[in-house]
Amino acid sequence: MLVIAGMWLAKVFQPFTLLLSGFIITTLTGVGMVLLAASHSLALWILTAVFGLMLAITIPALISWANTCLPGR
């Protein structure tokens, strides 16, 4: 399900914007998961879903970026 959301976001936004925001959000989510893992189980589940969504966006964004920036044959 997150892959479908990632594919939709890759169509709506520019590839570089998705890659940059995905990197920033994934990093912040990972830090939040480390800080909240022991004390808040609900926050850990929510941050895991956000982390998965950001990782699901990466592959479609890279394919879209490659189509726009790399020359064709």
C-alpha positions, -999 to 999 in steps of 0.1 A, spaced: 0 0 0 28 24 8 44 16 -26 12 28 -43 13 60 -23 50 65 -32 42 60 -69 14 86 -67 37 111 -49 64 105 -76 39 116 -103 28 147 -84 61 162 -72 94 168 -90 120 140 -85 147 161 -69 121 175 -44 110 140 -35 145 127 -31 156 156 -9 125 157 13 126 119 15 162 119 27 154 146 53 122 130 66 138 95 66 167 108 87 144 126 111 121 96 114 151 73 121 163 96 149 128 98 163 125 60 162 158 56 182 148 82 207 112 70 213 116 32 209 118 23 245 91 45 259 63 51 233 51 21 213 24 39 194 49 66 183 72 38 171 45 23 149 36 57 134 72 66 127 78 31 112 49 38 88 63 72 78 98 56 74 83 30 51 65 56 30 96 76 25 115 45 15 87 36 -9 90 70 -26 127 66 -33 126 41 -62 99 58 -82 116 91 -76 149 78 -88 133 63 -119 115 96 -126 147 116 -120 166 93 -144 140 98 -171 142 136 -169 180 141 -163 198 113 -182 199 115 -219 181 89 -239 196 68 -267 
